[in-house]
Every structure is written in C-alpha cells, then in structure tokens.
Amino acid sequence: MNRFWTGVAAIAGKDLRVELRTRERIAAMGAFVVLTALLFNYAVDRTAVHPREIAAGLIWMTMLLGGLLGLGRTFELEKEDGAFEGLMTTPLSAEALYLGKVLSNTVILTLITALTVIVFAIFFQVDLSGNPGPLAGVLFLGVTGFTALGTLFSGITAGTRMGETLLPILLFPLLVPLVTFGVSATATLMAGFPANEILGTLRILTAFTLLALMAGVGLFRFIVEE
Amino acid sequence: MSLRTVRWAGVALGALGVGLTLLFHWQVFFWVPTEASMGIVQRIFYIHLPGAWIAFLAFGIVAICSAVYLWLGDDKVDHAARAAAEGGLIFTTIVLTSGPLWGKIAWGTWWTWEPRLTLTLLLWFIYVGYFMVRNSTDNAERGKRFAAVVGIVGALNIPLIHMSVQWFRSLHPQPVVARPDGPNLHPDMLTTLLTALLAWTLVFFSLFLFRYAAARLESAEELRALTRASKAPGDEVPVP
C-alpha cells in the first residue's frame, strides 16, 4: 500500500514539477479566467442585473470552462515520444497513475479557482468576508469532483481522434449535479447565510465527488490497457 | 444462442410489435376517450410515455452489458450494449420530439426546465457521447472499452442528475400509473397505454436482436477478411 501512495506522489510530483517549470497550463488557464471575467462585464446588462448578484454561477462556469482547458491536456505530455508506453512499463498501477493525475490536476485547478474568486471579488465587488472557510470548502469539493471525473474522461479523449474537443460532450451532461448544488451552496454562503444551511447540498456534492473518484479508480485500468 | 435463432426471434417479436403498434394507434385515434382538461393533445401520451420507458430501459441494458464486457471481454456482450444504445437513442429522440409538441399545446411552451424532460435531454447527450467515443478511436477494441466506461459512468450518475433536475419545481404531470394507491386513469386509457408499452417494448427488443445479429455478422466478416488477407502470398497482414 505504501508503494501505491509513493507512486501517486511520484506522478503528481512529476506533473507539478513540469508545470512549475513550464507554467504552460497554469498561464493559459489563468489568462482565460481573467479574460472571461472581463468579458462578463460587457456581456451582462448592468442596468438589469449586477454581475455581483449572479456571481456564484459566473464563478462556477468560469472555473469549469477554464478547468476544461487544462484537463483536456492532462495526458498531452505522455502522448509524445512514447512516454505513455514508458509509464506503463514501470511497476506503477493504473489506479496510482489516475490518482496522481487527479491530485496534480486538483492542485492546479484549486489555484485557478482561487484566482477566479479573487478576480470576481476585485472586478465585481463580490463580498467574500461572510463565510470564507465554508466557501473555500465548497469550491474545493467542487474542484475535486470535477477533476476526478475530468481526469477519467481526459484519459478517454486522449485516445480518440477528436481529442480535447470530445471532452465537454462527455463531461458536461454529467456535471449537472455539481453545477446545480455547487452554485446553490456558493450563492447561499455568499448571501451571508450560516454554513449549516448548506448541509444537505454539501452531502450531495460529497456523494458526487466520492462516486467520481470511485468510478475513476475502478475504471481507469480499462482505459490505459493495451 | 445461434445467430439463426436470434434472427427468427427478432422477426417474431418485430411482427408482434408492429401488429400491436397498429392496434394501439387504432385505440389512440378511434377508441380511447378524450382527456377532460388537456383535450385531444393528451393522446401524445400513449407514444410519449412508452418511449421514455424504453429510453431508460435501454440505458440500463447498456450499463449492465458494458460492465459485463469490461469484466469478461466477450465481444458478444459489447454487440448487445451497442444494439441497446442504438435502440435507446431512437426512443430518446421520440420522447424529445413528442414532448415539446405536447408541451407547446398543454403548457404553451416548447421547452421548460422540467425535471424529466431535462433528464431525457441529458440522457440523449450521454448516448451521443457514447457513440462519438466509439467511432473516433483508431483501435476498435479500445473504442469498445472507452464506450463501456462512458456507459457505466453515465448510468452511475443518472440518480444524481435526477436529484439535481428535481431541484426545480415540476410542471410535468405527476405519475398516473405507478402510484401506491393504484392507477388513477380511465380503464380504457390504461388499456391503450399498456398496449402501447407492450408494442414498443417488443419493437425495441426486435430492433435490438436485429442489430445484435448484424454486429455478429460484421465481426465474423471482418475476421474472415483478415484470414483471407493473411493467406494471400506477399500481402501484408493489416493490423487491426
């Protein structure tokens, strides 16, 4: 078991080190969320509705679209020079590979989500002071569920001719629970309600995340198998 | 089961299904009483509800066959999953076209974010994704495994999606047949509905068997072509 977690850490460490040195994905996603927030300013008619009032939904959609940009490239590096085949010849199990990729994607996407929230707070004066702790918890849970499902499907799309373009078609229908309950919880917290108001929503979000992780651990083997 | 038996079973179920389909259309147009509040348009119900039932039944078959395929790796089970998915996609499309036609007259709008309607649309997209994954892989074996994963994850997610879409208030009529205190429906309406359910279930399984037999023949033919090619002198064996 210990070897298993060493493998998970090795994959996550490798991906994060590559990301730290190239900063390719994080720069693209970061620029994407800032520019999306900028465009929302012009897309929303401020006389009818202030972006602040629908901030929860906008933050979630910006996070998901920006995240999609990075998740689609989860296995991009492995595609080159037979790196994937090399990875498969190591004693590393498919489950460890999956969890390592989920871990590195979650770390990157958590940073991007933090940036998204800060950008919205600055651009649209979204007030975050009410429930910062629970708010961060809900967003982190959402990010984990999203990357758990997204990493699994990214493994699938990496093996198809359509590549990343297929990812939203597979992923979005299944993200309905995440968006529904994630946005609802975020909006409740932003409106200043106490954290125990969202317990029911939080339970479903946790169920979604656990289900996605279990499906990924159980099924990833069939995706990488030759 | 031999292929010949499968095809004859398909013919028998298909003949019976088409016969019953004609019968229930006669019932819908000439026999069943008109519903009091919605009027004549309520007759769409008799094709709408059986379509939805098949759509979800087919998805259940896809999920179970996908899991068994990943477990055993038997191509026959994959053929069954694909056959069910094709049938399911057709009946989901029927629900999605008959629903708005009914809704436009009964509710005055083509589309509402009604839970069951939304769920059916998402189900349709999961089916579409299933086929896109399957058809966009260069390696056929890999495509089958990918599609199976999509089918299983989709089915695992359906209960959660169902809970999410329920979050919004429902315009859709409440269940009239599957109720704890017995069906709340005119007996003639119930007869028509049950005929329609039976008719389309038979039609679905007939299509399912035909598609399954066709897939078996296709893979047998591919194998034959490969053997032929490998026997021809000087020819390279194509890599599957």
Interface residues (C-beta under 8 A of the other chain):
Chain A: L149 L152 F153 I156 T157 G159 T160 R161 M162 L166 I169 L170 F172 P173 L174 V176 P177 V179 T180 F181 S184 I204 A207 F208 L211 A215 L219 F222 I223 E225
Chain B: L70 L122 F125 I126 V128 G129 M132 V133 S136 T137 D138 N139 R142 G143 R145 F146 A148 V149 V150 I152 V153 G154 L156 N157 L160 I161 M163 S164 V165 W167
